[in-house]
Amino acid sequence: MVRAALDTNVLLRLIVPDVPEQHARARRLLATPSTTFMVADYVFVELVFVLERHYGFDRGQIARAATGIMELGNIECHEDLLRAAIEFWQVHPKLSFEDCLMAEYAQTQSAVPLWTFDHKLANQHIAAEEVPVLPNG
C-alpha cells in the first residue's frame, strides 16, 4: 500500500470541475489502486474557505462536499474531528470553520478551556473561554 498526501487544489478540482483537464487528472489520481491519500486538517480549512469565499458555496453544499471527500475509501483524515467541526459550524453561522475546528480539537483532546479573545467563540462553544480581563490595580 502506497501512502501519499493531497494538496487542497487537488480536492478543489475534484469538487469544482471548472478546469476540466485538472478535474480529470484529480479523478484519475484518486482512482489509483492500492494508494491511501492523507488529507491534513488544514487542507479542509483551506478547502472550506475557498469554496465559501471564491465559489460562493453555502454551508450545506460545503458540508456535503467535505463529507463526500471523507467518505472516499482511500482518504485518511481526522474524520471524527472534522465531522464534529462541520456539524457545529453549520449551526453557528457567525463562527468561521477554522474556529469551530480549533474548538472541537481542544474538546476532543481534553485541552479545555480553549483560551481566546474571540467573544463569539467563547459564547458559542463549550470548550472556549474568553481570556479574563485583568483587575484594575
Protein Blocks (a to p, Z undefined) as FASTA:
>chain_A
ZZddddfklmmmmmmmmbmklmmmmmmmmmpghiacdddfklmmmmmmmmmmmnopafkl
mmmmmmmmmmpmkbccdfklmmmmmmmmmmmmkbcfklmmmmmmmmmnopacdddfblkl
mmmpmkbccdddddeZZ
